Amino acid sequence: MVASIIWFEDVTRRDIASVGGKNASLGEMISGLSAHGIKVPCGFATTAEAYGDFIDANDLRAPITALLEKWEAGGATLAETGAAVRESILRGSWPTEIEAEITAAYRALSRKLDIEAASVAVRSSATAEDLPTASFAGQQESFLNVVGERALMTACRRCYASLFTDRAISYRKVNGFDHMKVALSVGVQEMVRSDLGSAGVMFSIETETGFDKVVLINAALGLGEYVVKGTVDPDEYRVFKPLLGDTALVPIIQKRCGTKTSKLTYGDSFEPTRGVSTSREEQTTLVLTDEEVLQLARWAIAIEEHYGCPMDIEWAKDGRDGQLHIVQARPETVQAKAASDQLPTYRIGKKGRLLAKGLAIGNAIAAGPVCIIEHPDDIGKFNDGAILVTKTTDPDWVPLMKRASAIVTDHGGRTSHAAIVSRELGLPAVVGAESATKLLHTGAIVTVSCAEGDEGRIYEGQAEFKAETISLTDIPETRTKVLLNLADPQSASRWWRLPTGGIGLARMEFVVSNAIRIHPMALVHFDRLRDQSAKQKIAALTSGYAERTDYFVEELSRGLARLAAVAYPRPIIVRMSDFKTNEYAGLCGGAEFEPQEENPMIGFRGASRYYSPKYRDGFALECRAIKRLREVMGFGNVVVMIPFCRSVKEAEKVLEVMTENGLQRGVNGLQVYVMCEIPSNVILAADFARLFDGFSIGSNDLTQLTLGVDRDSEDLATLFDEQDEAVKWMISKVITDARRAGAKIGLCGQAPSDHPDFAAFLVECGIDSISVTPDSFVAVKRTVAAAEKGGGAI
């Protein structure tokens, strides 16, 4: 008889037929990745031959085949068939030789761990599992904290039976696998005491967009099953891979603290694991340190490089010694199969009231009636095409999920079961929506939008939306660089496949208003705030930070880093804050620091604020964020741009203040641009060129100030024309003067996106770059190519 067990260190990924995908991967990592310092818990696997011997020793092959054939012929339900097959396996007896080998290996593992009876994880590993084309994620069962030989043999038998869960039978049928040709290996692995520490899942690729320069990590306290199943809302981290090679850098571009209201811990002999509530402190504290996040990310890169494809990885941290371990790794199967030459996009228009929000899974939009389902057995209550709303899902929900047009869950993160299956099915999903099952009502029409960044939103009623696919196969090369205008860090990575020259305009104020939400001067002068409501809100947002101002610096640098990551190593031009006073006043605590102006559009904005005593300390925080972004996180591709700079003398003052705050033009490669949006910038272009490395024409403000038209005035809307001859003269003049002075010059206004003729005009003037909205990038690129060939606009 062939050996019934094989130790992980003797297994490689070539042994899938013998030990299944999961166990083959564990052995592969032990043998191939130890040199990278990657720790994988030791253990052994039963062989596929042992499974076959068990089935044959109990004369189960023919009865199981008959039961499955009866189901496929319509003579029995899936539930009846699965239950009958599982029961027949659970009644089976272990052949003496197989039981002896498994128990002997367990005793040897216990001795190796220097314990009388080791606590082990007992995991199913099918021979058609964790393949590059079919994940079979969660189709079979795993059992944690199994102690003792008797409990081990029971768990192994239950693993065998789980090869025929309803979901596994259905999944094999859909994917064309012969039920009787799939065998099951059982992995018996040392338990990492993450019940005392933490655990989670990470992907070596961004799950929603396929952005291949990011590692996505989810983390929660306790055993990892709660993260995988979506029982908890985990912490989320993103790490930028290209900068991980420099150990002096900290390229963590996102940290999000999940609610983590419960955790799975060890139980007793009657209940091996049990869920317990977490404390308030545990819920509001990030699970991982920066050093642990970076270590996991480096391991993800090493595993991805070893396997040669994006990977889905489970990790665990032992609470006794603080050591990190990798407990599973499998190929990522969704983005790996996505067409790289097609970019599907959705745009939402008129929409109803926001009802609920959570994490966006996918980039699509769907609308339909809500159907709240509490249990997968209630599948008969579900109407095809409805929006499935539930607390959480597991593999038993898959048949029902396939009939939905979108999915909403109260709990779960990006690596939860609901998220993974929704991606496989190509469905938009909002997970971790907290009270969606209470806020939404069966039968109500809603729109589920995952096209607005990281945050998924559920709107009342049928929203207006449009779907289109951008082809990336025939985009022409151009001498004039075409860049992107981007503001929202959450949605920036949707556009990573576009062959851009970088980001020509990143609006800092968008990050401040959406992610930070606090007026910087309210942080600087927190103690003197009179608004007690604002004070309480600020205290809550900044809890956990040594200094309240650190909240602004870290959140701003990470928000901008997500934009810089999409451009890297190409340049990203970050415009320092350009709020108007009425907009600044709307930030938390802002009303106490902002004057009231009759015309904020030409008031206390842009450069004039940066050296003023009224805002100088706030600008210092902006400078600290940029310095951290460039020097601590490593994004040296960041170019700083000063908006609304009225005079050369004002420019000198701003550059002086920047130098005082560690941002000196030319030091560490720092380039500083100026917005060209005031006639004085055109008239004195040669003088401004002495102080700045480049210009970016803001056509909206330049039009407003050239024509004397308030761009926000409805009554004057017909007079606001960026293609007016006076405006075009200004643009042509500054392009000529900038090039003569050796300064770079681009344009970041809306006109080239809306008017192809205008883009052709800019090319004829000799502009270096044009920055446009992502949805117009391809059209503008083609127009520029035609203009460069002398064909004018197309």
C-alpha positions in Angstrom: 0.0 0.0 0.0 1.2 3.5 -0.9 2.1 5.7 2.1 -0.9 7.4 3.6 0.9 10.6 4.9 3.6 12.8 3.6 5.3 15.7 5.5 5.0 19.2 4.2 8.8 19.6 3.7 8.7 16.7 1.3 5.9 18.2 -0.9 6.1 20.7 -3.8 3.5 22.3 -6.0 4.1 19.4 -8.4 2.3 17.2 -6.0 -1.3 18.5 -6.4 -2.5 15.2 -7.6 -1.3 13.6 -4.4 -2.0 16.2 -1.7 -4.3 18.7 -3.3 -3.7 22.4 -4.1 -3.7 23.8 -0.5 -1.2 21.2 0.9 1.0 21.3 -2.2 1.3 25.1 -1.8 2.3 24.8 1.9 5.0 22.3 1.1 6.2 24.5 -1.8 6.6 27.5 0.5 8.5 25.5 3.2 10.9 24.2 0.6 11.2 27.2 -1.7 10.7 30.3 0.5 12.4 29.6 3.8 15.4 31.5 2.5 13.3 34.7 2.4 12.6 34.2 6.1 8.9 33.2 5.5 7.6 31.1 8.3 5.1 28.3 7.5 3.8 26.2 10.4 5.0 22.6 10.2 2.7 19.6 9.6 1.8 16.7 7.3 -0.8 15.8 4.7 -2.8 12.6 4.1 -2.5 11.5 0.5 -5.2 11.3 -2.2 -4.5 7.6 -2.3 -5.5 7.4 1.4 -8.8 9.0 0.5 -9.4 6.4 -2.2 -8.4 3.6 0.1 -10.9 4.9 2.7 -13.7 5.1 0.1 -12.9 1.6 -1.3 -12.5 0.0 2.2 -16.0 1.1 3.0 -17.5 0.2 -0.4 -18.7 3.7 -1.0 -17.7 4.4 -4.6 -20.8 2.8 -6.2 -23.3 4.2 -3.8 -21.9 7.7 -4.1 -21.9 7.5 -7.9 -25.5 6.3 -7.8 -26.7 9.1 -5.6 -25.0 11.7 -7.8 -26.4 10.2 -11.0 -29.9 10.3 -9.4 -29.5 14.0 -8.6 -28.2 14.9 -12.1 -31.2 13.0 -13.5 -33.6 15.1 -11.4 -34.5 12.3 -9.1 -33.4 14.1 -5.9 -32.5 17.6 -4.7 -29.0 18.8 -4.2 -29.6 19.0 -0.4 -30.9 15.5 -0.2 -28.0 14.1 -2.3 -25.3 16.0 -0.4 -26.6 14.9 3.0 -26.8 11.3 1.9 -23.3 11.2 0.6 -21.8 12.9 3.6 -23.6 10.6 6.0 -22.3 7.5 4.2 -18.7 8.9 4.6 -19.2 9.8 8.2 -20.3 6.3 9.0 -17.2 4.9 7.4 -14.5 3.2 9.4 -10.8 3.9 9.1 -8.6 1.2 7.6 -6.2 0.1 10.3 -3.0 1.0 8.4 -4.2 4.5 7.5 -5.3 5.3 11.0 -2.0 4.0 12.4 0.0 6.2 10.0 -2.0 9.3 10.7 -1.8 8.9 14.5 1.9 8.1 14.4 2.6 11.3 12.4 0.5 13.3 14.8 2.6 11.9 17.7 5.7 12.8 15.8 4.5 16.3 15.2 3.6 16.7 18.9 7.1 15.6 19.9 8.6 18.1 17.4 6.6 20.9 19.0 7.6 19.6 22.5 4.0 19.0 23.6 2.1 15.9 24.7 -0.9 16.5 22.3 -0.5 19.3 19.8 -3.2 21.7 18.9 -3.6 21.5 15.1 -5.6 22.9 12.2 -7.1 20.2 10.1 -7.8 21.5 6.6 -9.3 20.0 3.5 -7.2 20.1 0.3 -8.9 18.8 -2.8 -7.0 17.7 -5.9 -9.0 20.3 -7.9 -8.5 23.3 -5.7 -6.4 26.5 -5.6 -5.8 26.2 -9.3 -5.0 29.4 -11.4 -8.3 29.0 -13.2 -10.6 27.8 -10.3 -10.1 28.6 -6.7 -12.7 26.4 -5.1 -12.4 28.9 -2.2 -14.2 27.6 0.9 -15.9 24.7 -0.8 -14.5 22.2 1.8 -14.3 22.4 5.6 -11.5 23.2 8.0 -11.3 22.5 11.7 -9.3 24.5 14.2 -7.8 23.7 17.6 -8.1 20.0 17.2 -6.4 18.2 20.1 -5.8 14.5 20.5 -5.8 11.4 18.3 -9.5 10.7 18.5 -10.5 14.2 17.7 -8.0 14.3 14.8 -9.4 11.1 13.2 -12.9 12.5 13.6 -11.9 15.8 12.0 -10.2 14.0 9.1 -13.3 12.0 8.4 -15.4 15.2 8.4 -13.0 16.7 5.9 -13.5 13.7 3.6 -17.3 14.2 4.0 -17.0 17.9 3.1 -15.8 17.0 -0.4 -19.5 16.6 -0.9 -21.0 19.7 0.6 -23.8 21.0 -1.5 -21.7 24.0 -2.5 -18.8 21.7 -3.5 -21.0 19.5 -5.6 -22.5 22.5 -7.3 -19.1 24.2 -7.9 -17.7 21.0 -9.5 -20.7 20.7 -11.7 -20.5 24.3 -13.0 -16.7 24.0 -13.6 -16.8 20.7 -15.3 -15.0 18.5 -12.8 -15.9 14.8 -12.5 -17.0 14.2 -8.9 -15.4 10.8 -8.6 -12.1 11.9 -10.1 -11.6 14.5 -7.5 -9.9 13.3 -4.3 -9.2 14.9 -1.0 -6.1 15.3 1.1 -6.2 16.4 4.7 -3.6 18.9 6.0 -2.6 18.6 9.6 -0.8 21.7 10.6 0.6 23.3 13.8 -1.9 25.9 15.1 -0.5 29.4 15.2 -1.8 30.9 18.4 -3.5 33.8 16.6 -6.3 33.4 19.0 -4.0 35.4 21.3 -2.7 37.6 18.4 -4.2 38.3 15.0 -4.8 36.9 11.5 -6.0 37.8 8.1 -5.7 37.6 4.4 -3.6 39.5 1.9 -3.5 39.8 -1.9 -0.4 40.6 -3.9 -2.6 42.7 -6.2 -5.4 45.2 -5.7 -8.5 43.1 -5.7 -11.0 45.5 -7.3 -8.8 47.1 -10.1 -6.0 44.6 -10.6 -3.5 47.3 -9.8 -0.3 45.2 -9.7 1.9 47.5 -7.7 -0.1 47.2 -4.4 -0.3 44.6 -1.7 -3.7 44.6 0.1 -3.8 43.3 3.7 -6.8 42.7 5.9 -6.3 42.0 9.6 -8.4 41.3 12.6 -7.9 40.0 16.1 -8.1 36.2 16.8 -8.3 33.3 14.5 -8.5 34.1 10.8 -11.8 32.4 10.1 -13.7 35.5 10.9 -11.9 37.5 8.3 -12.3 34.8 5.6 -16.0 34.3 6.3 -16.7 38.0 6.6 -17.9 37.8 10.2 -15.9 40.9 11.2 -15.0 44.2 9.5 -11.2 44.0 9.5 -8.5 46.6 9.4 -7.3 47.3 5.8 -3.8 48.3 4.7 -2.3 49.0 1.2 1.4 48.9 0.6 3.2 50.2 -2.6 5.4 47.4 -3.8 8.1 49.2 -5.9 9.4 51.1 -2.9 9.6 48.1 -0.5 13.2 47.4 -1.7 14.5 50.4 0.3 14.2 49.4 4.0 14.5 53.0 5.1 11.1 53.8 3.5 7.6 53.2 4.8 5.4 53.0 1.7 2.1 52.2 3.5 -0.3 54.2 1.4 -3.5 53.3 3.3 -4.6 52.4 6.8 -8.2 51.9 7.7 -9.3 50.8 11.1 -12.2 48.2 10.9 -14.8 47.8 13.7 -13.7 44.3 14.7 -16.5 43.9 17.1 -15.7 40.2 17.8 -12.9 37.7 17.5 -12.6 33.9 17.3 -10.6 32.3 20.1 -9.9 28.9 21.5 -12.7 27.2 23.4 -12.7 23.8 25.2 -12.9 20.1 24.3 -16.6 20.4 23.6 -16.4 23.6 21.6 -12.8 24.0 20.1 -13.4 27.6 19.0 -15.8 30.3 20.2 -16.5 33.9 19.3 -16.1 36.6 22.0 -16.8 40.4 21.9 -13.8 42.7 21.6 -13.2 45.7 23.9 -13.6 49.3 22.8 -9.8 49.7 22.8 -9.4 46.6 20.6 -12.0 47.9 18.2 -10.4 51.3 17.8 -6.7 50.2 17.6 -5.0 49.0 14.4 -4.1 45.3 14.7 -0.7 45.6 12.9 2.4 47.8 13.4 4.0 49.5 10.4 6.9 47.0 10.7 4.5 44.0 10.6 2.6 45.5 7.6 5.9 45.9 5.7 7.1 42.4 6.6 3.9 40.9 5.3 4.0 42.9 2.1 7.6 41.8 1.4 6.5 38.2 2.0 3.6 38.7 -0.4 6.1 39.9 -3.1 8.4 37.0 -2.5 5.5 34.5 -2.8 4.2 36.2 -5.9 7.6 36.1 -7.6 8.1 32.5 -6.6 4.8 31.4 -8.1 4.9 33.8 -11.0 1.4 35.0 -10.6 -0.7 37.2 -8.3 -1.5 35.4 -5.0 -4.2 35.2 -2.3 -2.5 34.5 1.0 -3.6 33.8 4.5 -1.4 34.8 7.4 -1.4 34.6 11.2 0.4 36.2 14.1 1.2 34.1 17.2 0.2 36.1 20.3 2.8 34.3 22.4 6.0 35.4 20.6 4.7 38.0 18.1 5.9 36.0 15.1 4.1 36.2 11.8 3.4 33.0 9.8 1.9 32.2 6.3 -0.7 29.5 6.7 -2.0 29.3 3.1 -1.3 30.7 -0.4 -3.2 30.2 -3.6 -3.3 31.9 -7.0 -5.6 34.8 -7.4 -8.2 33.9 -10.0 -10.3 36.9 -10.8 -8.0 39.8 -11.9 -5.6 37.2 -13.4 -8.3 36.3 -15.9 -9.4 39.9 -16.6 -8.7 41.2 -20.1 -5.7 43.6 -19.8 -6.6 45.4 -23.1 -10.1 46.4 -22.0 -11.1 48.9 -19.3 -14.8 48.7 -18.3 -16.0 51.9 -16.7 -19.3 53.0 -15.1 -20.4 56.6 -14.5 -23.3 57.5 -12.2 -25.4 60.5 -12.9 -28.6 61.7 -11.1 -29.2 59.6 -8.0 -31.4 59.3 -5.0 -30.8 59.7 -1.3 -27.8 57.8 0.2 -29.2 55.0 2.3 -26.2 53.0 3.3 -22.5 52.6 2.5 -19.6 50.2 2.9 -16.6 48.8 1.0 -17.0 48.7 -2.8 -16.3 45.3 -4.4 -15.8 45.6 -8.2 -16.4 48.8 -10.3 -19.9 48.2 -11.6 -23.4 49.7 -10.8 -26.6 47.7 -10.6 -30.2 48.6 -9.7 -33.2 46.6 -8.7 -35.5 45.6 -5.8 -34.1 44.7 -2.4 -34.5 41.2 -1.2 -33.4 40.6 2.4 -32.5 37.0 3.1 -31.5 35.7 6.6 -30.6 32.1 5.7 -29.5 30.4 2.4 -32.3 27.9 2.9 -34.7 30.7 2.1 -33.6 30.7 -1.6 -37.3 30.2 -2.6 -38.1 33.7 -1.4 -35.5 35.2 -3.8 -36.4 36.6 -7.2 -33.8 36.5 -9.9 -32.1 39.8 -10.6 -32.9 41.3 -7.1 -30.4 42.9 -4.8 -29.4 40.3 -2.2 -29.1 41.9 1.2 -27.9 39.8 4.2 -25.7 40.0 7.2 -22.8 37.8 5.8 -22.3 34.9 3.4 -20.5 31.6 3.3 -20.2 29.0 0.6 -23.7 27.8 1.2 -24.9 31.1 -0.2 -23.3 30.7 -3.7 -26.4 29.3 -5.5 -28.4 32.2 -4.3 -25.7 34.8 -5.0 -25.6 33.6 -8.6 -29.2 34.8 -9.1 -28.6 38.3 -7.7 -27.7 41.5 -9.7 -25.8 42.9 -6.7 -24.9 41.9 -3.2 -24.9 43.9 0.1 -23.7 42.5 3.4 -23.7 44.0 6.9 -20.2 42.6 7.7 -17.0 41.6 5.9 -13.9 43.1 4.3 -12.4 42.9 0.8 -11.1 39.4 1.5 -14.3 38.0 2.9 -16.3 35.2 1.2 -18.9 37.7 -0.1 -16.2 39.8 -1.7 -14.4 36.9 -3.3 -17.5 35.3 -4.8 -18.9 38.6 -6.0 -15.7 39.2 -7.9 -15.8 35.7 -9.4 -19.4 36.3 -10.5 -18.7 39.8 -11.8 -21.3 41.3 -9.5 -21.0 44.7 -7.7 -21.1 44.2 -4.0 -21.0 46.5 -0.9 -19.6 44.6 2.1 -19.3 45.8 5.7 -22.4 48.1 5.2 -23.1 47.7 9.0 -26.9 48.1 9.3 -28.0 47.6 5.7 -30.4 44.8 6.7 -32.1 47.3 9.0 -31.9 50.4 6.8 -33.1 48.7 3.5 -36.5 47.1 3.0 -37.5 44.1 0.8 -39.2 45.3 -2.4 -37.7 48.8 -2.4 -35.8 49.8 -5.6 -32.2 50.8 -4.9 -29.0 51.4 -6.9 -25.8 49.8 -5.8 -22.8 51.8 -6.9 -19.2 50.5 -6.7 -18.0 53.0 -9.3 -17.2 55.9 -7.0 -14.0 54.7 -5.4 -13.3 52.5 -2.4 -16.6 53.3 -0.8 -19.6 51.4 -2.1 -22.9 53.3 -1.9 -26.6 52.2 -1.9 -28.9 55.0 -3.2 -32.7 55.2 -3.0 -34.5 54.5 -6.3 -33.2 53.9 -9.8 -30.2 56.1 -10.5 -29.0 57.2 -13.9 -25.8 55.5 -14.9 -23.8 54.6 -18.0 -21.5 51.7 -18.7 -18.8 51.7 -21.4 -15.6 49.9 -22.2 -12.3 51.7 -23.1 -10.1 49.8 -25.5 -6.4 50.1 -24.7 -5.2 48.4 -27.9 -4.9 51.2 -30.4 -4.0 54.3 -28.3 -1.4 56.3 -30.3 2.0 57.5 -29.1 2.4 61.3 -28.9 5.2 63.8 -28.4 2.9 66.0 -26.3 2.3 64.2 -23.0 -1.3 63.6 -22.0 -1.7 63.3 -18.3 -4.7 62.9 -15.9 -6.5 65.2 -13.6 -7.2 63.2 -10.5 -8.5 64.2 -7.1 -10.1 61.1 -5.4 -7.5 58.7 -3.9 -10.1 56.0 -3.5 -10.8 55.8 -7.2 -7.4 56.6 -8.7 -6.3 53.0 -9.2 -9.2 52.4 -11.6 -7.1 54.2 -14.2 -3.7 52.5 -13.7 -3.8 50.8 -17.1 -4.1 54.0 -19.1 -0.7 54.8 -20.8 -0.5 58.3 -19.3 2.5 60.6 -18.8 1.6 60.9 -15.2 -0.9 63.1 -13.2 -0.9 66.7 -14.2 -3.2 67.9 -11.4 -3.8 66.3 -8.0 -6.1 68.5 -5.9 -5.0 68.5 -2.3 -8.2 70.0 -1.1 -10.2 67.0 -2.2 -8.2 64.8 0.2 -8.6 67.4 3.0 -12.4 67.7 2.6 -13.1 64.0 2.1 -10.6 62.1 4.2 -9.4 64.6 6.9 -12.5 66.8 7.2 -10.9 69.1 9.8 -9.6 72.6 9.2 -5.9 72.5 9.8 -5.9 75.6 12.0 -8.5 73.9 14.3 -5.9 71.2 14.9 -3.1 73.7 15.5 -5.3 75.7 18.0 -7.5 72.9 19.3 -7.4 74.1 22.9 -8.9 77.5 22.0 -11.8 76.2 19.9 -15.1 77.6 21.1 -17.3 75.2 19.1 -17.7 72.3 21.5 -19.5 70.1 19.0 -16.6 70.5 16.5 -14.1 69.9 19.4 -15.7 66.6 20.2 -15.7 65.5 16.6 -12.0 66.5 16.2 -11.1 64.6 19.4 -12.8 61.5 18.1 -11.2 61.7 14.6 -7.7 62.3 16.1 -7.8 59.7 18.9 -4.7 57.5 18.8 -2.4 60.2 17.5 0.4 61.6 19.7 -0.3 65.1 18.4 -3.6 66.1 16.7 -1.7 67.8 13.9 -0.1 64.4 13.1 -3.5 63.2 12.0 -3.6 65.9 9.3 0.0 65.1 8.2 -0.4 61.3 8.0 -3.9 61.2 6.5 -2.9 63.8 3.9 0.3 62.1 2.9 -1.3 58.7 2.6 -4.2 60.1 0.6 -1.8 61.7 -1.8 0.3 58.6 -1.9 -2.5 56.6 -3.4 -2.5 59.1 -6.3 1.3 59.1 -6.5 1.3 55.3 -6.6 -0.8 55.3 -9.8 1.6 57.7 -11.5 4.9 56.3 -10.2 7.6 56.7 -11.5 6.0 59.3 -13.8 5.4 62.7 -12.2 2.4 63.7 -10.2 1.8 67.5 -9.8 0.2 68.1 -6.4 -1.4 71.4 -6.1 -1.2 72.8 -2.6 -4.6 73.6 -1.0 -6.8 76.0 -3.0 -10.0 76.2 -1.0 -11.9 79.4 -1.0 -12.7 80.9 2.4 -16.4 79.8 2.2 -15.2 76.2 1.5 -12.5 76.3 4.3 -15.2 77.5 6.7 -17.2 74.3 5.9 -14.5 72.1 7.4 -14.9 71.0 11.0 -13.8 73.9 13.2 -13.2 76.1 10.2 -15.8 78.8 10.8 -13.6 80.3 13.6 -10.6 80.8 11.3 -12.1 82.1 8.1 -13.2 85.6 7.1 -16.5 86.2 5.3 -15.9 87.5 1.8 -18.2 88.9 -0.8 -16.3 87.2 -3.6 -14.2 84.3 -2.3 -13.2 83.4 -5.9 -10.8 86.3 -6.0 -10.3 86.6 -2.3 -8.1 85.0 0.4 -7.1 81.9 -1.5 -4.0 80.1 -2.9 -0.6 81.6 -2.3 -1.8 84.6 -0.3 -2.7 82.2 2.6 0.6 80.4 2.8 2.6 83.2 4.3 -0.3 84.9 6.1 -0.4 84.7 9.9 -4.0 83.6 9.5 -3.0 80.3 7.8 0.8 80.0 7.9 0.7 77.2 10.5 -1.9 75.3 8.5 0.4 75.6 5.4 3.2 74.2 7.5 1.2 71.0 8.0 0.7 70.8 4.2 4.4 71.0 3.8 5.1 68.4 6.4 2.7 66.1 4.6 4.5 66.6 1.3 7.9 66.1 3.0 6.7 62.8 4.5 5.2 61.7 1.2 8.5 62.3 -0.6 11.1 61.4 1.9 9.5 58.9 4.4 7.2 57.1 2.0 9.5 57.5 -1.0 7.4 59.2 -3.6 10.1 61.3 -5.2 7.9 61.7 -8.3 5.8 64.3 -6.5 6.0 67.8 -7.9 4.6 70.7 -5.8 2.4 73.4 -7.4 1.4 76.8 -6.0 -2.0 78.0 -7.0 -3.3 81.6 -7.5 0.0 83.3 -7.1 -0.6 87.0 -7.9 2.9 88.4 -8.0 6.6 87.6 -8.2 7.0 89.1 -4.7 4.3 86.8 -3.4 6.0 83.8 -5.1 9.3 84.7 -3.3 7.4 84.7 0.1 5.8 81.3 -0.5 9.1 79.7 -1.5 10.7 81.1 1.6 8.0 79.7 3.8 8.3 76.3 2.0 12.1 76.3 2.7 11.5 77.0 6.4 9.3 73.9 6.4 11.8 71.6 4.7 10.7 71.9 1.1 13.4 73.7 -0.8 13.2 73.8 -4.5 16.0 71.7 -6.0 16.9 69.9 -2.8 16.3 66.1 -3.1 15.1 66.7 -6.6 12.1 68.8 -5.6 10.4 70.7 -8.4 8.0 73.5 -7.8 5.5 74.6 -10.4 3.1 77.6 -10.4 -0.4 77.7 -11.7 -0.9 80.1 -14.6 -4.4 81.4 -14.0 -4.0 85.1 -13.5 -3.1 87.6 -16.3 -0.1 88.7 -14.2 1.3 85.1 -14.6 1.2 85.6 -18.4 2.5 89.1 -18.4 5.4 88.3 -16.2 6.0 84.8 -17.3 9.7 85.2 -17.7 10.0 86.5 -14.1 7.9 83.7 -12.7 10.1 81.2 -14.7 13.1 82.3 -12.7 11.4 81.1 -9.5 9.6 78.0 -10.7 10.4 74.9 -12.7 7.2 75.0 -14.7 3.7 76.4 -15.3 0.4 74.7 -15.4 -2.3 76.7 -17.1 -5.6 76.7 -15.2 -7.9 77.6 -18.0 -11.0 78.0 -15.9 -9.6 80.8 -13.7 -7.6 82.3 -16.5 -10.8 82.6 -18.6 -12.7 84.1 -15.6 -10.0 86.8 -15.0 -9.3 87.5 -18.6 -13.0 88.0 -19.6 -14.1 89.4 -16.2 -16.8 86.6 -16.0 -17.7 84.9 -12.7 -17.4 81.3 -13.7 -20.1 80.3 -11.1 -22.6 82.8 -12.4 -25.6 81.2 -14.2 -26.6 84.5 -15.8 -23.1 84.9 -17.4 -22.7 81.3 -18.4 -22.9 82.0 -22.1 -20.0 84.5 -21.8 -17.7 82.0 -20.2 -15.7 80.7 -23.1 -12.2 79.1 -22.8 -11.9 79.3 -26.6 -12.4 83.1 -26.7 -9.7 84.7 -28.8 -8.5 86.8 -25.8 -8.1 83.6 -23.7 -6.3 81.8 -26.5 -3.9 84.8 -26.9 -3.1 84.6 -23.2 -2.4 80.8 -23.5 -0.3 81.1 -26.7 1.7 83.9 -25.2 2.6 82.1 -21.9 3.5 78.9 -23.8 5.9 80.9 -26.0 7.5 82.7 -23.1 7.8 79.7 -20.9 9.5 77.7 -23.6 11.8 80.6 -24.3 12.7 80.6 -20.5 13.4 76.9 -20.4 10.4 76.2 -18.1 8.0 73.3 -18.6 4.4 74.2 -19.4 1.2 72.3 -19.5 -2.6 72.8 -19.1 -4.9 71.2 -16.6 -8.2 72.8 -17.4 -11.4 71.2 -18.6 -11.4 72.6 -22.1 -9.3 69.9 -23.8 -11.6 67.2 -22.4 -14.7 69.0 -23.7 -13.4 70.4 -27.0 -11.0 68.4 -29.3 -10.3 71.6 -31.3 -8.9 73.2 -28.2 -6.5 70.3 -27.7 -5.3 70.7 -31.3 -4.8 74.4 -30.7 -2.5 73.7 -27.6 -0.4 71.3 -29.7 0.0 73.9 -32.4 1.2 76.4 -29.7 3.9 73.9 -28.6 2.6 73.0 -25.2 4.5 70.2 -23.3 1.6 68.4 -21.7 -2.2 68.4 -21.5 -3.9 67.1 -18.4 -7.5 65.8 -18.8 -10.2 63.8 -17.0 -9.7 60.0 -17.2 -12.9 59.4 -19.3 -11.7 61.7 -22.0 -8.1 60.5 -22.1 -8.3 58.3 -25.1 -10.2 60.8 -27.2 -7.8 63.6 -26.3 -4.8 61.4 -27.0 -6.1 60.6 -30.5 -6.8 64.3 -31.1 -3.2 65.2 -30.1 -1.8 62.5 -32.3 -3.8 63.8 -35.3 -2.7 67.4 -34.6 1.0 66.4 -34.3 0.7 64.8 -37.7 -0.7 68.0 -39.1 -4.3 66.7 -39.5 -5.9 68.9 -37.0 -8.7 67.7 -34.7 -10.5 64.4 -35.4 
